[in-house]
Amino acid sequence: MTAPPRHPVTADQLRPGDPYELSDGRLVECLPSGRRGGRRNGTGFGVLDTDPLAEAAAVDLGVSPRPEMLRAPDIAVGPIPDEPGWATEAPPLAVEYADTGQDEAELHSKIDELLAAGTRWIWVVRLQGARRVEVYEASTSPRQKAPERRAQPTAGAHKPRRLPARVALPGEELLAPGVLKNPVRVEALYDREAAHEATLRNLLQRRGYEDIEAVREEGRKEGHTRGLRTAVRDLCEVLGIALSPERTAAIEAMTRTELSTLREQLKRERRWP
């Protein structure tokens, strides 16, 4: 798009890469992220995209459930088809990063529209001031009370802003049941080291390990099993027990428990059982 179209605008008039979102047919300019915000977007995306239960994750996904709406959450998680075009269904989980210069009124309009379209949770990661995550949920819609006015509000007056269902602080965890398997520590959405730790856990779980300790334990067990196989072979050599190809194959196929049993039998009976 070379120039913004006149109001009202529909999503089919915009193309991927255009610096706009749509709110009730109104163009909303979307400026590039700053250095801090850009880094944190990538940090959080890696954690959420690798969760074992996450169907897919996307950055700046265009969500257009109706023609006059087009919103692009910083991170979207859910069933996102791998095909061109705007997403016609709102993601169940969306993440927004708010830093210096954030347009709060526009942010809250975006939150309201995504929740109304079907998003279940929106996590707003506050990067300015004390780090925290505001959790907005579709199941609750508490509002700030508008200040009392003597005169009637004008047509363009701002509506009351939605309050978060909770504010999570560093050290606390965020949940998205049915969308993510694992709780997400607040720090993992903006701290690189915490994000790497969470991403590693997720990747290990995708391979069948609960965590890094499970990998270490398997390594210890495997090392013990290899040691038992060597001990059985050495014992057979000392006792003069010939190891035929069949016996060698049997030793290789035995579990740690079976190898321990065999070793005790050889020591006791001094012959192949």
Backbone as CSV, one residue per row, in Angstrom:
resi,resn,N_x,N_y,N_z,CA_x,CA_y,CA_z,C_x,C_y,C_z
1,MET,0.855,-1.179,0.000,0.000,0.000,0.000,0.894,1.232,0.000
2,THR,0.737,2.141,-0.974,1.599,3.315,-1.086,1.110,4.474,-0.226
3,ALA,-0.179,4.590,-0.038,-0.738,5.658,0.786,-1.916,5.094,1.551
4,PRO,-2.152,5.582,2.776,-3.278,5.055,3.547,-4.598,5.391,2.892
5,PRO,-5.526,4.425,2.796,-6.828,4.697,2.219,-7.667,5.573,3.128
6,ARG,-8.727,6.106,2.596,-9.607,6.942,3.401,-10.472,6.075,4.312
7,HIS,-10.972,6.714,5.370,-11.854,6.000,6.303,-13.225,5.829,5.668
8,PRO,-13.973,4.779,6.054,-13.490,3.641,6.849,-12.680,2.689,5.991
9,VAL,-11.798,1.957,6.640,-10.894,1.040,5.949,-11.251,-0.386,6.345
10,THR,-11.089,-1.318,5.423,-11.290,-2.734,5.719,-9.966,-3.470,5.568
11,ALA,-9.874,-4.626,6.202,-8.605,-5.357,6.261,-8.103,-5.761,4.879
12,ASP,-9.007,-5.981,3.932,-8.558,-6.400,2.605,-7.873,-5.278,1.835
13,GLN,-7.926,-4.048,2.362,-7.227,-2.935,1.729,-5.789,-2.804,2.208
14,LEU,-5.434,-3.582,3.221,-4.075,-3.554,3.755,-3.327,-4.817,3.359
15,ARG,-2.016,-4.691,3.280,-1.170,-5.827,2.912,-0.171,-6.106,4.031
16,PRO,0.315,-7.347,4.117,1.368,-7.627,5.100,2.540,-6.666,4.918
17,GLY,2.987,-6.095,5.996,4.076,-5.121,5.936,3.610,-3.688,6.040
18,ASP,2.322,-3.429,5.792,1.813,-2.074,5.969,1.871,-1.699,7.454
19,PRO,2.273,-0.473,7.771,2.467,-0.098,9.183,1.181,0.332,9.883
20,TYR,0.142,-0.469,9.729,-1.144,-0.094,10.323,-1.846,-1.306,10.910
21,GLU,-2.645,-1.026,11.938,-3.686,-1.926,12.390,-5.024,-1.229,12.113
22,LEU,-6.110,-1.946,12.346,-7.443,-1.375,12.148,-8.263,-1.537,13.410
23,SER,-8.956,-0.461,13.788,-9.875,-0.508,14.917,-11.187,0.121,14.469
24,ASP,-12.207,-0.710,14.261,-13.503,-0.236,13.763,-13.338,0.592,12.499
25,GLY,-12.487,0.104,11.597,-12.284,0.782,10.323,-11.356,1.971,10.381
26,ARG,-10.800,2.259,11.546,-9.893,3.390,11.720,-8.457,2.901,11.677
27,LEU,-7.630,3.588,10.895,-6.222,3.206,10.805,-5.498,3.544,12.099
28,VAL,-4.699,2.596,12.579,-3.865,2.794,13.762,-2.417,2.593,13.334
29,GLU,-1.630,3.643,13.392,-0.236,3.552,12.954,0.565,2.700,13.926
30,CYS,1.361,1.783,13.388,2.206,0.897,14.199,3.659,1.176,13.868
31,LEU,4.368,1.754,14.804,5.763,2.101,14.590,6.668,0.941,14.987
32,PRO,7.885,0.886,14.440,8.806,-0.195,14.801,9.125,-0.194,16.293
33,SER,9.482,-1.373,16.821,9.874,-1.486,18.224,11.247,-0.875,18.444
34,GLY,11.469,-0.392,19.648,12.796,0.065,20.020,13.717,-1.116,20.271
35,ARG,14.967,-0.829,20.599,15.932,-1.905,20.799,15.514,-2.851,21.907
36,ARG,15.086,-2.276,23.049,14.708,-3.116,24.182,13.474,-3.945,23.858
37,GLY,12.451,-3.307,23.290,11.233,-4.037,22.958,11.454,-5.115,21.912
38,GLY,12.286,-4.807,20.906,12.560,-5.792,19.865,13.260,-7.021,20.403
39,ARG,14.223,-6.812,21.307,14.917,-7.960,21.917,13.969,-8.806,22.747
40,ARG,13.107,-8.143,23.523,12.220,-8.900,24.404,11.169,-9.676,23.626
41,ASN,10.700,-9.142,22.516,9.745,-9.889,21.683,10.327,-11.239,21.288
42,GLY,11.589,-11.216,20.835,12.229,-12.468,20.437,12.440,-13.402,21.607
43,THR,12.746,-12.829,22.773,12.952,-13.637,23.981,11.695,-14.409,24.337
44,GLY,10.577,-13.713,24.406,9.322,-14.366,24.768,8.836,-15.340,23.724
45,PHE,9.032,-15.017,22.446,8.576,-15.900,21.377,9.207,-17.281,21.481
46,GLY,10.512,-17.345,21.749,11.183,-18.637,21.835,10.610,-19.514,22.928
47,VAL,10.282,-18.914,24.075,9.720,-19.675,25.187,8.353,-20.241,24.824
48,LEU,7.500,-19.416,24.252,6.127,-19.835,23.974,6.053,-20.778,22.780
49,ASP,6.865,-20.539,21.768,6.815,-21.368,20.564,7.275,-22.795,20.827
50,THR,8.181,-22.990,21.797,8.716,-24.336,22.049,7.913,-25.117,23.078
51,ASP,6.930,-24.495,23.723,6.130,-25.233,24.707,5.543,-26.486,24.053
52,PRO,5.615,-27.640,24.732,5.171,-28.897,24.117,3.710,-28.903,23.660
53,LEU,2.884,-28.084,24.290,1.464,-28.078,23.936,1.113,-27.020,22.902
54,ALA,1.995,-26.058,22.695,1.701,-24.957,21.774,1.581,-25.469,20.340
55,GLU,0.454,-25.193,19.705,0.272,-25.619,18.316,1.151,-24.799,17.377
56,ALA,1.238,-23.510,17.629,2.075,-22.619,16.819,2.180,-21.290,17.544
57,ALA,3.185,-20.517,17.158,3.325,-19.163,17.671,3.762,-18.272,16.518
58,ALA,3.398,-17.000,16.607,3.722,-16.070,15.521,3.998,-14.692,16.105
59,VAL,4.822,-13.932,15.393,5.142,-12.564,15.779,4.403,-11.615,14.832
60,ASP,3.720,-10.636,15.402,2.976,-9.627,14.619,1.985,-10.264,13.656
61,LEU,1.282,-11.277,14.113,0.271,-11.935,13.282,-0.929,-11.014,13.090
62,GLY,-1.323,-10.779,11.856,-2.497,-9.976,11.569,-3.771,-10.765,11.852
63,VAL,-4.583,-10.284,12.801,-5.803,-10.969,13.203,-6.996,-10.131,12.747
64,SER,-7.814,-10.705,11.867,-8.949,-9.966,11.321,-10.205,-10.828,11.328
65,PRO,-10.871,-10.930,12.493,-12.104,-11.713,12.574,-13.266,-11.071,11.827
66,ARG,-13.175,-9.759,11.588,-14.206,-9.052,10.833,-13.513,-7.991,9.976
67,PRO,-14.141,-7.544,8.894,-13.451,-6.677,7.923,-12.894,-5.392,8.511
68,GLU,-13.565,-4.796,9.491,-13.123,-3.500,10.002,-12.110,-3.620,11.143
69,MET,-11.668,-4.850,11.455,-10.701,-5.056,12.528,-9.466,-5.766,12.001
70,LEU,-8.316,-5.253,12.339,-7.047,-5.921,12.048,-6.082,-5.566,13.172
71,ARG,-5.787,-6.525,14.002,-4.873,-6.318,15.111,-3.718,-7.289,15.003
72,ALA,-2.530,-6.845,15.440,-1.323,-7.671,15.338,-0.631,-7.735,16.696
73,PRO,-0.988,-8.723,17.529,-0.291,-8.856,18.810,1.197,-9.115,18.603
74,ASP,2.008,-8.660,19.540,3.451,-8.889,19.421,3.745,-10.384,19.292
75,ILE,3.066,-11.198,20.095,3.189,-12.657,19.995,1.792,-13.247,20.087
76,ALA,1.487,-14.172,19.208,0.213,-14.896,19.240,0.518,-16.380,19.352
77,VAL,-0.250,-17.099,20.176,-0.047,-18.533,20.367,-1.382,-19.239,20.200
78,GLY,-1.384,-20.289,19.389,-2.612,-21.044,19.187,-2.609,-21.753,17.847
79,PRO,-3.768,-22.179,17.381,-3.861,-22.870,16.090,-3.780,-21.870,14.933
80,ILE,-2.574,-21.641,14.444,-2.343,-20.659,13.388,-2.023,-21.406,12.088
81,PRO,-2.911,-21.391,11.090,-2.653,-22.121,9.843,-1.400,-21.601,9.138
82,ASP,-0.658,-22.514,8.531,0.551,-22.155,7.791,0.164,-21.829,6.347
83,GLU,-0.466,-20.679,6.177,-0.945,-20.278,4.856,-1.013,-18.763,4.801
84,PRO,-1.051,-18.184,3.593,-1.056,-16.717,3.486,-2.379,-16.106,3.940
85,GLY,-2.340,-14.791,4.164,-3.551,-14.073,4.530,-3.640,-13.793,6.016
86,TRP,-4.575,-12.936,6.383,-4.795,-12.611,7.783,-5.436,-13.779,8.511
87,ALA,-5.161,-13.911,9.788,-5.838,-14.910,10.611,-7.273,-14.434,10.851
88,THR,-8.224,-15.300,10.629,-9.631,-14.925,10.796,-10.161,-15.269,12.184
89,GLU,-9.362,-15.959,12.986,-9.742,-16.266,14.365,-8.691,-15.700,15.313
90,ALA,-9.154,-15.143,16.401,-8.237,-14.578,17.386,-7.478,-15.695,18.092
91,PRO,-6.191,-15.501,18.371,-5.421,-16.537,19.075,-5.878,-16.647,20.522
92,PRO,-5.842,-17.837,21.113,-6.247,-17.961,22.515,-5.334,-17.224,23.475
93,LEU,-4.048,-17.065,23.103,-3.094,-16.348,23.951,-2.380,-15.294,23.116
94,ALA,-2.336,-14.085,23.636,-1.603,-13.001,22.971,-0.718,-12.312,23.994
95,VAL,0.431,-11.832,23.523,1.382,-11.127,24.391,1.693,-9.775,23.764
96,GLU,1.659,-8.733,24.588,2.024,-7.387,24.168,3.147,-6.878,25.059
97,TYR,4.130,-6.220,24.451,5.206,-5.591,25.200,4.971,-4.083,25.227
98,ALA,4.940,-3.502,26.413,4.686,-2.072,26.570,5.919,-1.404,27.162
99,ASP,6.446,-0.431,26.423,7.668,0.245,26.857,7.430,1.751,26.849
100,THR,8.489,2.514,26.941,8.407,3.966,26.955,7.640,4.472,25.736
101,GLY,6.729,5.399,25.963,5.975,5.970,24.857,4.742,5.183,24.455
102,GLN,4.397,4.150,25.224,3.229,3.335,24.891,1.944,4.180,24.910
103,ASP,1.142,4.051,23.860,-0.168,4.696,23.803,-1.142,3.822,24.590
104,GLU,-1.410,4.199,25.831,-2.215,3.355,26.707,-3.653,3.214,26.217
105,ALA,-4.219,4.285,25.712,-5.596,4.212,25.225,-5.700,3.223,24.066
106,GLU,-4.739,3.276,23.167,-4.769,2.367,22.026,-4.500,0.932,22.452
107,LEU,-3.596,0.772,23.429,-3.313,-0.574,23.941,-4.579,-1.189,24.521
108,HIS,-5.333,-0.422,25.287,-6.533,-0.969,25.907,-7.636,-1.223,24.886
109,SER,-7.691,-0.424,23.833,-8.634,-0.723,22.756,-8.284,-2.055,22.098
110,LYS,-7.004,-2.275,21.903,-6.536,-3.525,21.303,-6.870,-4.712,22.205
111,ILE,-6.655,-4.550,23.505,-6.979,-5.611,24.462,-8.466,-5.937,24.390
112,ASP,-9.312,-4.912,24.431,-10.757,-5.131,24.396,-11.185,-5.851,23.118
113,GLU,-10.637,-5.433,21.994,-11.041,-6.015,20.709,-10.605,-7.464,20.584
114,LEU,-9.395,-7.776,21.026,-8.925,-9.162,20.940,-9.726,-10.075,21.871
115,LEU,-9.988,-9.606,23.086,-10.783,-10.418,24.017,-12.198,-10.619,23.487
116,ALA,-12.780,-9.581,22.909,-14.124,-9.703,22.347,-14.147,-10.657,21.161
117,ALA,-13.017,-10.752,20.451,-12.942,-11.616,19.263,-12.668,-13.074,19.605
118,GLY,-12.332,-13.359,20.878,-12.121,-14.753,21.253,-10.825,-15.064,21.957
119,THR,-9.909,-14.113,22.079,-8.672,-14.357,22.826,-9.015,-14.574,24.298
120,ARG,-8.390,-15.575,24.897,-8.699,-15.920,26.292,-7.788,-15.214,27.280
121,TRP,-6.513,-15.037,26.915,-5.565,-14.361,27.801,-4.720,-13.388,26.989
122,ILE,-4.481,-12.227,27.558,-3.520,-11.281,27.005,-2.543,-10.922,28.128
123,TRP,-1.268,-11.166,27.861,-0.226,-10.833,28.826,0.471,-9.560,28.349
124,VAL,0.377,-8.504,29.120,1.051,-7.261,28.792,2.315,-7.169,29.642
125,VAL,3.458,-7.259,28.981,4.748,-7.238,29.663,5.203,-5.791,29.765
126,ARG,5.282,-5.282,30.975,5.683,-3.901,31.198,7.200,-3.825,31.336
127,LEU,7.838,-3.128,30.388,9.293,-3.026,30.378,9.790,-1.742,31.026
128,GLN,8.913,-0.768,31.189,9.302,0.484,31.822,8.965,0.426,33.301
129,GLY,9.890,0.877,34.140,9.658,0.831,35.580,9.830,-0.578,36.102
130,ALA,9.131,-0.898,37.185,9.222,-2.237,37.772,8.679,-3.266,36.787
131,ARG,9.459,-4.289,36.510,9.041,-5.329,35.571,7.846,-6.093,36.137
132,ARG,6.862,-6.310,35.305,5.642,-6.996,35.708,4.874,-7.397,34.472
133,VAL,3.922,-8.296,34.649,3.046,-8.714,33.550,1.601,-8.557,33.992
134,GLU,0.848,-7.780,33.246,-0.580,-7.631,33.500,-1.326,-8.701,32.724
135,VAL,-2.190,-9.421,33.407,-2.935,-10.513,32.796,-4.385,-10.074,32.602
136,TYR,-4.802,-10.051,31.345,-6.190,-9.723,31.018,-6.869,-10.998,30.526
137,GLU,-8.065,-11.240,31.012,-8.764,-12.481,30.688,-10.156,-12.188,30.145
138,ALA,-10.595,-13.082,29.264,-11.927,-12.927,28.690,-13.015,-13.234,29.702
139,SER,-12.692,-14.035,30.721,-13.700,-14.462,31.685,-14.087,-13.364,32.664
140,THR,-13.241,-12.340,32.765,-13.552,-11.232,33.662,-13.375,-9.925,32.915
141,SER,-14.160,-8.948,33.263,-14.035,-7.657,32.594,-14.223,-6.514,33.583
142,PRO,-13.410,-6.514,34.658,-13.508,-5.393,35.596,-13.088,-4.098,34.923
143,ARG,-13.739,-3.020,35.259,-13.435,-1.727,34.665,-13.125,-0.697,35.743
144,GLN,-12.270,0.225,35.387,-12.078,1.365,36.261,-13.324,2.235,36.190
145,LYS,-13.729,2.755,37.331,-14.880,3.638,37.328,-14.490,4.986,36.724
146,ALA,-15.340,5.462,35.849,-15.081,6.771,35.261,-15.290,7.853,36.316
147,PRO,-14.490,8.896,36.320,-14.669,9.963,37.303,-16.011,10.650,37.113
148,GLU,-16.591,11.065,38.227,-17.883,11.737,38.145,-17.729,13.083,37.458
149,ARG,-18.668,13.390,36.587,-18.647,14.648,35.860,-19.986,15.349,36.034
150,ARG,-19.919,16.631,36.108,-21.168,17.389,36.207,-21.842,17.494,34.847
151,ALA,-21.038,17.650,33.828,-21.604,17.767,32.475,-21.696,16.399,31.842
152,GLN,-22.548,16.270,30.836,-22.660,15.019,30.104,-21.377,14.790,29.315
153,PRO,-20.897,13.520,29.215,-19.670,13.258,28.459,-19.883,13.563,26.983
154,THR,-18.809,14.022,26.360,-18.883,14.319,24.933,-18.823,13.036,24.139
155,ALA,-19.133,13.134,22.845,-19.193,11.945,21.987,-17.845,11.271,21.889
156,GLY,-16.735,12.033,21.992,-15.417,11.431,21.818,-14.736,11.071,23.116
157,ALA,-15.486,11.053,24.221,-14.866,10.765,25.521,-14.351,9.343,25.579
158,HIS,-13.251,9.139,26.307,-12.675,7.813,26.437,-13.531,6.953,27.357
159,LYS,-13.716,5.703,26.994,-14.456,4.793,27.861,-13.531,4.302,28.971
160,PRO,-14.106,3.833,30.079,-13.267,3.339,31.182,-12.370,2.200,30.715
161,ARG,-11.180,2.145,31.273,-10.235,1.101,30.876,-10.445,-0.169,31.678
162,ARG,-10.222,-1.287,31.015,-10.299,-2.599,31.654,-9.137,-2.761,32.641
163,LEU,-9.439,-3.319,33.777,-8.396,-3.634,34.747,-7.889,-5.052,34.523
164,PRO,-6.607,-5.306,34.782,-6.114,-6.681,34.646,-6.716,-7.589,35.700
165,ALA,-6.871,-8.863,35.342,-7.352,-9.847,36.313,-6.323,-10.055,37.412
166,ARG,-5.037,-9.904,37.067,-3.965,-9.974,38.061,-2.734,-9.311,37.495
167,VAL,-1.823,-8.961,38.371,-0.524,-8.442,37.975,0.525,-9.388,38.541
168,ALA,1.277,-10.028,37.654,2.292,-11.004,38.058,3.651,-10.321,38.129
169,LEU,4.376,-10.589,39.193,5.680,-9.987,39.433,6.791,-11.010,39.198
170,PRO,8.025,-10.564,39.064,9.146,-11.499,38.914,9.136,-12.556,40.008
171,GLY,9.351,-13.806,39.604,9.293,-14.932,40.534,7.969,-15.650,40.491
172,GLU,6.949,-15.011,39.935,5.638,-15.640,39.815,5.479,-16.278,38.442
173,GLU,4.435,-17.076,38.297,4.230,-17.836,37.059,2.917,-17.462,36.388
174,LEU,2.912,-17.605,35.076,1.733,-17.343,34.258,1.236,-18.664,33.687
175,LEU,-0.078,-18.820,33.601,-0.682,-20.059,33.120,-1.605,-19.783,31.949
176,ALA,-1.638,-20.722,31.019,-2.589,-20.683,29.908,-3.054,-22.116,29.655
177,PRO,-3.915,-22.661,30.513,-4.339,-24.067,30.398,-4.958,-24.369,29.040
178,GLY,-4.546,-25.488,28.471,-5.053,-25.890,27.170,-4.298,-25.288,26.008
179,VAL,-3.504,-24.264,26.275,-2.694,-23.617,25.231,-1.216,-23.913,25.450
180,LEU,-0.780,-23.808,26.705,0.600,-24.109,27.082,0.601,-25.227,28.117
181,LYS,1.589,-26.102,28.020,1.726,-27.156,29.024,2.350,-26.616,30.298
182,ASN,3.384,-25.807,30.131,4.187,-25.391,31.272,3.839,-23.988,31.746
183,PRO,3.935,-23.761,33.055,3.837,-22.387,33.548,5.007,-21.577,32.992
184,VAL,4.790,-20.289,32.814,5.832,-19.398,32.300,6.206,-18.412,33.395
185,ARG,7.445,-18.456,33.810,7.914,-17.472,34.787,7.904,-16.091,34.153
186,VAL,7.527,-15.108,34.946,7.465,-13.737,34.446,8.782,-13.342,33.784
187,GLU,9.907,-13.678,34.421,11.216,-13.273,33.882,11.502,-13.875,32.514
188,ALA,10.920,-15.043,32.223,11.211,-15.713,30.959,10.683,-14.947,29.760
189,LEU,9.825,-13.961,29.990,9.293,-13.163,28.888,10.173,-11.970,28.540
190,TYR,11.197,-11.695,29.372,12.059,-10.550,29.051,13.527,-10.783,29.397
191,ASP,13.840,-11.761,30.230,15.225,-12.018,30.623,15.781,-13.169,29.781
192,ARG,16.891,-12.922,29.110,17.427,-13.896,28.157,17.815,-15.205,28.815
193,GLU,18.470,-15.139,29.979,18.895,-16.369,30.637,17.699,-17.192,31.110
194,ALA,16.711,-16.536,31.698,15.513,-17.248,32.139,14.772,-17.847,30.946
195,ALA,14.761,-17.119,29.837,14.102,-17.629,28.631,14.828,-18.857,28.088
196,HIS,16.153,-18.832,28.095,16.917,-19.990,27.616,16.654,-21.221,28.481
197,GLU,16.561,-21.006,29.780,16.286,-22.118,30.687,14.913,-22.732,30.398
198,ALA,13.913,-21.877,30.203,12.568,-22.369,29.906,12.507,-23.036,28.536
199,THR,13.208,-22.466,27.564,13.216,-23.044,26.219,13.868,-24.423,26.216
200,LEU,14.970,-24.570,26.951,15.634,-25.869,27.050,14.694,-26.907,27.652
201,ARG,14.008,-26.545,28.743,13.037,-27.465,29.352,11.973,-27.874,28.331
202,ASN,11.465,-26.912,27.593,10.427,-27.221,26.606,10.933,-28.171,25.523
203,LEU,12.130,-27.900,25.021,12.684,-28.740,23.955,12.950,-30.159,24.457
204,LEU,13.427,-30.279,25.697,13.645,-31.607,26.262,12.327,-32.363,26.403
205,GLN,11.288,-31.670,26.834,9.989,-32.334,26.963,9.452,-32.768,25.609
206,ARG,9.744,-32.035,24.580,9.336,-32.447,23.233,10.043,-33.729,22.794
207,ARG,11.154,-34.042,23.466,11.907,-35.265,23.146,11.684,-36.356,24.192
208,GLY,10.735,-36.119,25.101,10.380,-37.166,26.054,11.042,-37.062,27.407
209,TYR,11.853,-36.030,27.651,12.490,-35.833,28.956,11.755,-34.743,29.712
210,GLU,11.550,-34.947,31.012,10.826,-33.941,31.783,11.658,-32.683,31.979
211,ASP,12.972,-32.867,32.219,13.851,-31.721,32.410,15.290,-32.176,32.250
212,ILE,16.245,-31.265,32.481,17.650,-31.589,32.297,18.105,-32.650,33.284
213,GLU,17.512,-32.697,34.476,17.881,-33.710,35.458,17.512,-35.102,34.968
214,ALA,16.413,-35.213,34.221,16.025,-36.513,33.655,17.049,-36.988,32.629
215,VAL,17.622,-36.058,31.883,18.675,-36.418,30.924,19.911,-36.904,31.667
216,ARG,20.268,-36.201,32.724,21.444,-36.610,33.509,21.228,-37.978,34.138
217,GLU,20.018,-38.218,34.635,19.730,-39.499,35.267,19.812,-40.629,34.255
218,GLU,19.299,-40.376,33.057,19.404,-41.418,32.027,20.859,-41.691,31.683
219,GLY,21.660,-40.624,31.653,23.079,-40.807,31.379,23.755,-41.635,32.453
220,ARG,23.381,-41.382,33.718,23.961,-42.169,34.804,23.554,-43.640,34.688
221,LYS,22.268,-43.854,34.378,21.803,-45.230,34.227,22.480,-45.919,33.049
222,GLU,22.621,-45.181,31.952,23.254,-45.775,30.772,24.710,-46.095,31.051
223,GLY,25.380,-45.183,31.788,26.768,-45.448,32.152,26.880,-46.669,33.049
224,HIS,25.952,-46.828,33.983,25.959,-47.991,34.862,25.706,-49.257,34.065
225,THR,24.778,-49.176,33.106,24.472,-50.351,32.282,25.685,-50.765,31.459
226,ARG,26.365,-49.793,30.863,27.569,-50.122,30.087,28.618,-50.763,30.988
227,GLY,28.748,-50.221,32.215,29.715,-50.801,33.142,29.361,-52.238,33.508
228,LEU,28.078,-52.534,33.669,27.657,-53.896,33.992,27.942,-54.845,32.827
229,ARG,27.717,-54.384,31.608,28.013,-55.245,30.449,29.505,-55.593,30.415
230,THR,30.331,-54.584,30.660,31.777,-54.830,30.668,32.149,-55.798,31.795
231,ALA,31.533,-55.633,32.960,31.822,-56.512,34.091,31.425,-57.955,33.793
232,VAL,30.290,-58.160,33.128,29.836,-59.514,32.785,30.803,-60.161,31.799
233,ARG,31.231,-59.387,30.802,32.184,-59.945,29.820,33.503,-60.303,30.506
234,ASP,33.998,-59.411,31.358,35.255,-59.674,32.052,35.136,-60.895,32.962
235,LEU,34.010,-61.042,33.638,33.805,-62.182,34.527,33.770,-63.486,33.745
236,CYS,33.123,-63.452,32.574,33.092,-64.657,31.729,34.500,-65.038,31.283
237,GLU,35.314,-64.038,30.976,36.682,-64.312,30.557,37.473,-64.927,31.700
238,VAL,37.333,-64.390,32.896,38.046,-64.917,34.055,37.614,-66.349,34.360
239,LEU,36.323,-66.635,34.217,35.787,-67.967,34.521,35.952,-68.942,33.358
240,GLY,36.478,-68.446,32.249,36.673,-69.331,31.101,35.371,-69.683,30.404
241,ILE,34.379,-68.831,30.485,33.090,-69.075,29.826,33.144,-68.453,28.440
242,ALA,32.990,-69.284,27.425,33.048,-68.797,26.049,31.808,-67.954,25.743
243,LEU,32.014,-66.840,25.108,30.904,-65.980,24.707,30.645,-66.148,23.217
244,SER,29.673,-66.960,22.917,29.274,-67.164,21.526,28.565,-65.910,21.015
245,PRO,28.387,-65.789,19.705,27.634,-64.640,19.173,26.247,-64.506,19.804
246,GLU,25.621,-65.659,20.091,24.281,-65.614,20.695,24.340,-65.038,22.113
247,ARG,25.341,-65.490,22.893,25.472,-64.977,24.257,25.842,-63.487,24.252
248,THR,26.713,-63.084,23.334,27.091,-61.667,23.225,25.878,-60.807,22.899
249,ALA,25.061,-61.303,21.957,23.852,-60.559,21.598,22.898,-60.472,22.781
250,ALA,22.810,-61.560,23.566,21.931,-61.560,24.736,22.389,-60.530,25.759
251,ILE,23.702,-60.444,25.979,24.240,-59.463,26.919,23.923,-58.042,26.457
252,GLU,24.072,-57.776,25.168,23.809,-56.450,24.630,22.344,-56.048,24.786
253,ALA,21.448,-57.037,24.760,20.012,-56.745,24.832,19.486,-56.643,26.255
254,MET,20.289,-57.031,27.239,19.809,-57.058,28.620,19.703,-55.669,29.224
255,THR,18.731,-55.539,30.118,18.584,-54.306,30.884,19.570,-54.308,32.042
256,ARG,19.625,-53.189,32.751,20.536,-53.087,33.886,20.197,-54.129,34.948
257,THR,18.918,-54.329,35.213,18.502,-55.312,36.212,18.887,-56.728,35.776
258,GLU,18.668,-57.047,34.510,19.001,-58.378,33.993,20.498,-58.614,34.045
259,LEU,21.290,-57.586,33.734,22.739,-57.729,33.793,23.210,-57.964,35.232
260,SER,22.617,-57.263,36.176,22.986,-57.471,37.587,22.663,-58.894,38.028
261,THR,21.500,-59.401,37.613,21.115,-60.775,37.955,22.069,-61.778,37.354
262,LEU,22.432,-61.575,36.072,23.355,-62.479,35.391,24.721,-62.471,36.071
263,ARG,25.207,-61.305,36.411,26.510,-61.214,37.064,26.517,-61.994,38.380
264,GLU,25.468,-61.882,39.179,25.399,-62.616,40.446,25.344,-64.123,40.219
265,GLN,24.614,-64.548,39.171,24.549,-65.979,38.858,25.910,-66.515,38.435
266,LEU,26.620,-65.743,37.634,27.947,-66.182,37.190,28.907,-66.299,38.377
267,LYS,28.849,-65.348,39.269,29.721,-65.401,40.444,29.386,-66.572,41.348
268,ARG,28.105,-66.890,41.422,27.675,-67.959,42.324,27.862,-69.348,41.695
269,GLU,27.467,-69.498,40.411,27.448,-70.810,39.781,28.670,-71.091,38.909
270,ARG,29.405,-70.040,38.556,30.626,-70.146,37.756,30.375,-70.841,36.417
271,ARG,29.199,-70.656,35.860,28.855,-71.189,34.538,27.746,-70.309,33.970
272,TRP,27.598,-70.435,32.651,26.509,-69.671,31.990,25.170,-70.292,32.366
273,PRO,24.234,-69.538,32.817,22.973,-70.098,33.293,22.116,-70.688,32.150
